[in-house]
Each structure stands twice: as structure tokens, then as C-alpha cells.
Amino acid sequence: MARIALHHKIFAGMFIGSVAGILVQNTGLTVAEIENISKYVKPIGDIFMRMIFMMVIPLIISALALGISDLGDVKKIGRIGFRTFLYSIIITVISVVIGIGMVKIFKPGDGISIADRQFLTEKFNVGSMGIQQNMANMQSKNPMSIISNIVPKNPFEDMVRAFDSSYTGGGLLSVMFFALILGLALSAADPEKVAGVKHFLEGLYELCMKAIGFAMKLAPYGVAALLFTLTANMGISILMVVLKYVLVVLAALAIHLFGTYSLMLKYFGKMKPSYFFKNVQEAMLTAFSTSSSNASLPTAIRVSTEKLHIPKDIANFVLTIGSSANQNGTALYEGVTVLFLAQVFGVELSITKQIFVVLISILAGIGTAGVPGGSLPVIMMILMTIGVPPEGIAIIYGVDRILDMSRTVLNVTGDITAAVYIHQYETNYQTRKNSNTAVV
């Protein structure tokens, strides 16, 4: 009997979990009874997620430090880093423009009744309370303190609290900064003196990849459990009310995924889009199922190196940076959501406020944590700033996980697209350099 591919098993788990959840949700059971069933299923998904997340910190440190160290040439590090940053800015601007344009055209927030608004707010008010607290913490920071917090005083504290939503430090970005400096130091130091450190990081990286491989064997079951819990607890009436909003978000994500990325791949990455999307299916499905760019990082690295044949040093560097600093799917989603909620509450946004939403969404796309729900505090902060009740987040809170899963696909695919572009750029650069050397 032919062996079933992992991504096919994951897809089957997604389908079975979703269908089972919808069936349970429509059997006439009470909310308490559904929650009682979910509490026995949800831990399966939690175990799968925790097995991945427990390896994220050591993977980021080892992959990024080795990626920078393997590049060797400091000028090459700066060149690749600048190109990666430039790509992230440009692609994020395009994503936000697409998202906001879709909202302006289709106006998904118009026409909602007062009764529906009150019902949705009451239903998800409990879930939004924690996000409001996170938003308050974010508002207490000024832009310069946010930048300074990226440089860690104690990197171990940032490692421990990287996934703590109440933590006001740099978190994952600080961990990445620590790994960046570690990699630069390894690159500049005497190779003989730091050989032991480098061998340790190489061993740590291999252990992380093996451990992630063990976790991925649970992926079909974990995904089924996660989606069962989601669909069993989310009412169909809620989906119908926000269906237009969901469709606008998904359409904008699809346009950016298959339109913008295809153009980038064809003209800048010199790779056929059909070849690219065929070979990154596993990474896309992993991103969809985990809702986390960070948790998808091991699969993205493996797919990039083994199937797209991107050099390991470039893949490690670009994908590790991109997992937290290239969240253009998140930026698109934030722009759409803020304008949608403004429409729901009848708040007219001036051109100045619309530009503000665009700029904040772009910045958030670069700095939002690559974990499930990482963008919600940012959205609440923007809502309060433009005069929209921040509790309005409750209206979309129930469907955020589905959209989170979808926009994570865009984030992860965008990271791999960036790696393709950087690889092509480096190939061209080395060709030109060798040609000039030959002429001289």
C-alpha cells in the first residue's frame, strides 16, 4: 500500500476535524455540553502545538546564528539583510494597499443591525478582555522604547517570556537580536577558538529539527482536534453575520498570494510560480494548521532547502528573520479589520486616519509576533486611536482563528518567496563579481 504523504494526512485531519465540529455544533447540544466535549478533544491539539513551540526558541537561536556565521562575509550579511528588509517593506505596502482597497470597494461592514452588533459583542466580550489588557500595555510604550526593548538586557528573560502576551519586553525580536549578534560574533571571531560553540549550535539545530519531526507525526491528529474545537464552539449565525468580511479578507489574501507573489517569483526570483507552489504545499498546510510563522519555521526551512534547492545559509537567515519580521499577511488583515470595524460602527475615517492605519499596519507587519492571535492587541490600539470602540474586536474574535490560519499561509509563503528572491539576487551578484574579476 502506497505511503500517504504527510501534507495529505494533515489535509485529511483538517477536513475531518472541521466536519465533526460542525456536526456537533448542529446536534442541538447546549453550549455547556459542547464545551464539555471540547475539553477532552482540545488537549490533543494543545500537545501538538506545545511540542512545536518548545523547540522554537532553540531553533531560532541556532538557525539564525549559524545562518549569519555561515555567510561568513560581513558585507554579505549586510547585503542580504538589507535586501530582505527592503523586500519586506515593499511587499507589505502592497499587501496593505490590496486589503484596504478591497474594503473600500466591497464595504463588508455596512448594513449590520444594532441587534446583531450587541449580540456579537456580548457573546465574545469575555474573549476580548485579555486582548484589551494587552492593548493597554502596548499603548504605554512610545516608539523609541519599543525600539530600545529589542536590544535585550537579559536575553534569557526574553526567551522565557517570548510567548507571554503580557510581557512588555522585546520577546522574540530580542531573542532574534541576540542570535544576530551571536552570529556576527561567530563570523568575526577566530574560527579555531569558537569551533566548539559552532559545533554546539550545529548539534542543537539538528536536535531541534529531529524533535520537530517527532511533533509533525502528530500533526494530522493535532490539526483535527484544533479545528474540531474551533468549529464546535463557533455558531453558524456568527459566521453568517461576518461572512462578507471573511470573504473580503480571504479574497485579498488570495490576490496577494497568487498575484503579487507570482509576479515576484517570475520577474525577481526567476522561478516558475507553478513550480514554486507545487513544492511549498507542505509548508503552506503547516502554516494553515498551526496559525504560527514561528511554528512553521522548521518545515519552511526544510522545504526551501530540499525542494527549492535554496542554500542552507540563505534559507536559515531569511526565513528565521521573516518568521517575525515579514508578516505582510498580518498587515493586510489588520488594515482590512480596522476599516471593517470602522464601517460596522459608522465611523468615517479621514484621509489622515486612513494613512495612519496604513502606516501602523505596515509597521505591525514587520514587528508582530508570529504566534496565533499576535495581531489582535495591535488592532485594538489602532481602533482606540481612530475613535472606534476597542470592544468591537469581539465581533471578529470568533472567526479570527480561521483568518489567522489563512494569513499565516501568506506570511510563511512570503518568507519562502523572499528566500527565492535573495538566492537569485546573490547568484546574480556573484556572477557579476566573477565577471568583473575575470576582466581585471
ABEGO torsion letter per residue (X at the ends): XBBBBAAAAAAAAAAAAAAAAAAAAAAGBBAAAAAAAAAAAAAAAAAAAAAAAAAAAAAAAAAAAAAAAAAGBAAAAAAAAAAAAAAAAAAAAAAAAAAAAAAAAAGAABGBBAAAAAAAAAAAAAAAAAAAAAAAAAAABBAAAAAAAABBABAAAAAAAAABAABABAEAAAAAAAAAAAAAAAAABBAAAAAAAAAAAAAAAAAAAAAAAAAAAAAAAAAAAAAAAAAAABBAAAAAAAAAAAAAAAAAAAAAAAAAAAAAAAAAAGBBAAAAAAAAAAAAAAAAAAGBAAAAAAAAAAAAAAAAGBBAAAAAAAAAAAAAABBAAAAAAAAAAAAAAAAAAGBBBBAAAAAAAAAAAAAAAAABBBBBGAAAAAAAAAAAAAGBBAAAAAAAAAAAAAAAAAAAAAAAAAAAAAAAAAAAAAAAAAAAAAAAAAAX
